[in-house]
Amino acid sequence: MDRALRRKLANYVFIGLCVIGTAIALGALALILWSLFSQGIGGMNPKIFTMDTPAAGSEGGLRNAIVGSILMCGVGMIIAVVVGILAGTWLAEIGGDTTYGHIVRFLNDVLLSAPSILIGLFVYELLVFKSNPLSLGHFSGWAGAISLAILATPIVTRTTEDILNLQPNALREAGMALGASQFTTIRSIIWKAAGSGLLTGGLLGFARISGETAPLLFTALGNQFYNGNLSQPMASLPVTMFNFALTPYEDLNKLAWAGALLVAVAVLGVNILGRWLAREKNAGH
């Protein structure tokens, strides 16, 4: 068998394995989505958005859990995006090659792979446990939002650094040649050029925290009633899904599946919106 034939054969085998792996992944994704829609669609009705979580055998919905998830994820993402973009920019543009920069990058990678339950325990000790002088002394939405922010920040940081490193040095040199400071060059040129990538980093962070349950069990705890005050215990969709899925009551199981479907649709919708905004921005340029 000559070399050209061996190369073609190896190429066909490799492509075939890639196709098989892709088919397996898509098949698993299709099964998951089918389970979500087939089980969750039965629990979807207007009461989901207008009534709070009920006791078994009573009418109710997921309003308090939806509002709690939106508030905690929103506050968490604001913190994560601000801190993550600034940290990633510092690593990419200023101090990434220094000893301190290598330490920061290493710690960010460690935090990136840290189990979420450890983050929940850390925030519990910091903001919930009464013996801590910084603690609020009770479960709260703020503690939940901060735990989610800690989970999302390393993702935004890593994505920001990688995206900024892909920007051509000619952009930086052009800004400096025009007399702009490094801050102005980064803010007005580099960040704008990397806008779609930075948006992607934020979406990845949101996807990471939108379904987290463990840290919220230790920080926000949950609340059967409607509460828009982040200083008090707050319901969330992941915790409500977890609690309702463990019950033997069919009506609460349906609400758990409906909550899972809402989370999946929300993540999908945010990703589609983000890609559309990025495409519109690129088309505008």
Disulfide bonds with the S-S distance in Angstrom:
none
